[in-house]
């Protein structure tokens, strides 16, 4: 373990984050080298059940981590157990990820499941109600977290995350994959309950695009769009669809509450599924989540793949690598090398807040040592 000093001069842990550059990802033996540092700490037995938590992509999405890349991670982690399965949870909004049978058909179309990969099992049951309640420490905003029951039933978990932008969190990586992705439906609704969009009447043109993409029919349009807050689930779809930027979120205390709840859920997920290992694909770094049909062109060129046992460190390293990179030729936001691409895209959503919150809760360290592999 390495150390660094924080702004107050105190010593802080620095976690190791292993980094495989994108251009070397398909070289023989590179995935084994990437994952060797965390594999040695697995302690897994042949009889252990190993969950691989991922996001297999919404219908129409093309930026999710591909089945062949997921297989590379599983093979690179080593034959520690044959009892491996892929998993994710259902969602709040209507579509093909809302119930387990529909979700299973979708993931099969995306290439996940036998005979190509280990089986895919929905973590929170048929309707997202199969959950376990996890008590959290005093001082947390969340008193009891609704975590998908399968997450707590596995003996260990590999969290494979696609690092990209996100409408509500600025960016999404390992922490969001844990906090939102491991929550049962009640947990997702709780996290979103403090985040409600509002319409800026002076910018609204009453085009109706937001209403046509609202999955719960919470928006009506006359001279101006109106959102029924009692019906709204806070999914954020209208935020990304409005061409005039008329749909906004009031990010005063709501942003703090949403981020805090999400990170507290990440803490709850980790607390019931130790050990946990993290792999971030910093490739196809698009502006929006894999829940979206259209995510837009990449913000930067492919950077590489990271692995760690620390979710805060791996997200910190991923963010730093994207910030340091020059913008992609087709990027919608031309943030230069050294500029936070996600903050430039959405100036009112500072994703780094999730990192500081997670560090304060003991989930990991923003300090890290980047270890390049396959030189």
N, C-alpha and C positions, 0 to 999 in steps of 0.2 A: 504494500500500500504506500502511495506517495502522499505528500502533503503540500498545501499551499496556504498563503495567508489571505484572510478575508479583509475587507476595507478597514476593519477595526484592529487589524494586526493579529487576530487569533488564528491558530493553526486549524486547517480544515483538511479532511480526507480528500484524496484525489483517486477516483476509481479508474481502472484500466478499461479503455474502449478500443477494441480491435477493429482495424479499418482495412477493407479490401477494395482498392480502386476499381471502378466499373470496367475499365479496359482489361483487367486481369481476372474478371469474375468467372470466366469459362476455362481458365487454365487448369490443367490437371493438378489436383491436390490443394488448390487454393482455399476451397471451402473448408477442408479439413484443418488447414492452418488457421483460418479465420476463427473457427469455433473451438480449436484445441484448448485455448486458455480458459474458456468457460466450461467445456466438456469435462475437464479434469476435476471440476468441483461439483459434478452432478450428484454423485453418490447413488445413482439409480441402480436398481436391481432388475434382473430379467423379468420379474413378475409385476413390476410397477406399471401403472397406467399413466401414459404421458400424453397430455393434451397439447395440441398445437393450435393456439389461438390466432386466428387470422381474420381478414375481411375479404371474402371472395367476390366482392363487387356487386353493385346493383345491376339490374337488367339494363343493358345499353352502355354500361361503363366499360372502359377499355384500359384503365390505368392501374388496376389492382395487381398485386403480386401474383405472377403466373404459377400454375401448378408445377411446372418444371423447376421453377426457382424454389418453391416450397420443398420439393423433393430434394434439391441440392442441400438445403438446410438440414433436413432430416438425416440424409446420408452423411453429411459433414459432421453432424453431432455424434455420429457413431452408432454402432449396433448395441446400445446399452439396454434396449428393451424392444421386443417385437410388438408390444401392446400400445401402439401409437394410434391416435385418432385426431382428426381435424375438428375444429368447433368454432361456433360464433353464436350470437344471440339474435332473437327476433327484434323487430323495430316497432315504433309507435305508429307510423303512417301506413296507409293501405299500399299494397303492392305485393311483390313476390317474395318478400322477406318477412312478412307479417305472421305467417303460420308455418309450422315445421314442414308439412308436406309440400307447400309451394316453394319453400326455401330449398328443400332437397332437390326438387326438379331444376331450380335455377343453378345451384352449384354444380350439378351434373352437366348442364349445358356449358358451364365455364370450365369444365375439365377436371373437377375435383371429385374424388370418390373412386372406388374400385372400378376397373382394374388399374387405373392410372396412378392413384394415390391411396393412402390409408383412408378408411371410411370417414365420412363427415357426419357428425352428430350435433343436432341443435341443443345448445347448452341449457336453455330455459323452457324446454318442453313445447307442447303443441301450440299454445297460445301465449307464450311468454310469461306464464304464471308459475312455473316450476322453479322455486327459489329457496334460498336459505337466508335467514336474518343474521347479520353480523353486527355485534355490538362494537361501538367505536369508543376511543378514549374520551375522557372529559375534556372540554374545550373545543371539541369538534362541532361544527354546525349540524352535521348529520349525527343523530343519536343511534340509529339502527339502519344498516345498509341492506338493500334487497339485491343479493348477489345470485346469479344463476347457479342452481344447485350443482350442476355438473362440474363447475369450476372448483368447487370445494371438495368434490368427490375424487378428482384426479390426484395422483401421487406427486406430480410435478407438471410444469407447464413451460412451453416455449412460446413466447409472444412474438409473432412475426408482424411487423408494422410497415405499412407504406407511408413514408414521411412526405407530407404534402400540406397545402393550405387547408384552412377550415373556416367556414362562415362565422362560427361562434367562438372558437378558441385561438384564432390566428393561424395556428398550425396544428396538425395532428400527428402524433408519433406513438411511442410506447405508452405514455401516460394516458392519452385519450383511449387507446386500445384497451387498457386496463379499466379505466374509470367508467367510460361509457359502454365499451364493448363487452364487459363482463357483468353488466347490470341486467337484471330481469326487467320486464316492462315497467313495473312499479318504480324501480330505481331510475329508469330513464325519464319517466314522467316527473319524478321528484326533482331530478337535476335540472330539467328544462322549465320547471314551474316558475322560476324567478325571471325567466327570459321571455319577454313578450315583445313582438315587433309593433311599431307605431308607423302611421302614415304621415308624411309631410305634405299637407294639402297644397302648398305652394309649388311643389314639384310634381305632384300626381297629375297625369294626363287622362286618367280613367280608361286606360287601354285594356284593362281586364286580364293582363298576363298573370298577375299575382293570383287572381281568383282562379284562373284556369289550372294553376299548378298547386292549389291548396288541396291537400289530400283529405281534409276533414270539413270542407265547405265552410270555413270560418270567415271568408271574405266576400262581401257584396260590393257591387260597383254601381254608382249612379253618377253624380257629378264628380265624385271622388271615391276612391276605395275606402272601405270601412272594415276593420277587423273586429270580430266578436271575440274578446279576450277570454270569455268563459268557454268557448269551443276550441280556441287555438291551443295546440300542444307545444308550441315553441320549437318546431322542427327546423325553422330557418330557411325553408325552401323559397319563400317569397323574397327574402333578403337577396338571394343570389339571382333571382329571375327578373327583378324590376329593372328595366333599361334606363330609367330616369334617376335611379338612386333615391326614390321617394320612400322606400321602406327601410326603416332604421330601427335600431335598438338603442334605448337610453342606457348608455354604459356607465352611469355613475356608480351606484353601489351594486347594480344588478350584475355587472361583469365580475366583481369580486365574489359575489355569492355563487354564481354559476361555476366559476373556476374552482372555488373552494369545495363545492359539493362534488364536482367531478374528481378532483384530486383525493378527496376523502374516500370516494368509492374506489379509487385506485389502491389506496391503503387497505381497504377492506378486502379487495380481491387478492392482493398479495398475502394478506394475513391468513387466508385459508388455503393457499395453494403453493406454499414453499416446498421445494425450491423453484424459483422462476428464472428463466433465461430470456434474454431479449436480442432480437435481430431486427434492425431497421434497414429497409431498402430506400436509400436516398437516390432513387431513380424515378424518372417520369414525375418530377416534382411539380405537379400541376396546382392551380390555385384552389381547387375544391376537393372535398372528401370523395371517396369511392362510393358513397351513397348517392352521388349525383350522376345523372345520365351524361351530361355535358360538363366536363371539368375545365375546358379551355386548354390552350397550349402550355407547355412546360415553362416554368420561370427560369430555370437554368438547365444546362446539359446534365446528363447522368453523372453522378459523382461517385457512388459506390455503395458498399454494404458494410454495416457496422454490427458488432456483437459485444455484449456486455452482460454482467450480472446486476447492473445498476440502471434502473429506468430513467432516473434523472440525468445521469451522466451521458447516457446514449442519446437522449433527446437534446441535451445541451451541445454535444459534439455535432449532431446532425444539423442543428440550427446554425452553429458556427461555420460549418462547411458550406451551407447554402448561402449564408451571408457573405462569405469570402469569395464566392464564385462570381464570375461576370454573368450578366443576363444572357439567356438564350436568344438567338436571333429573332425568334417568333414570339418572345414574351410580350404579354400585354402591358406589363409594368416594367419599364427599363431602369430598375434599380441597379446601380453600378456595383462593382466588386467592393465589398466592405459595408454595403448597406443591407439592412434587414429587408429581404424581399417581401415577406409576409406583412410587415408593418407598412411598407410602401403601398402594398395592395389594399390594405384595410387599416388606415391610420388610427381608427378608434378601437382596434382590437390588438392589444399587446400580448402576444402569446407567451412571452417570457414570464408572465405572472404565474403560469402553471408550474414553471420550474422552481421559482422561489418558494411558492406555497408547498410544493412536494418536498423540497429540502427541509423546510421548517417542520414538516410532519415526520421527518425521519425516513422518508422513502429512498433517499440517496443523496448524492452530492453533485452540485453544479461544477465542481472541480473535477478534472479528468486528465488522464495521460493517454494521448492517442498513439496506438501501437500499429504501425503499418505492417501488413503481411504480404507475402509473395512479392518481395522487392525485385 
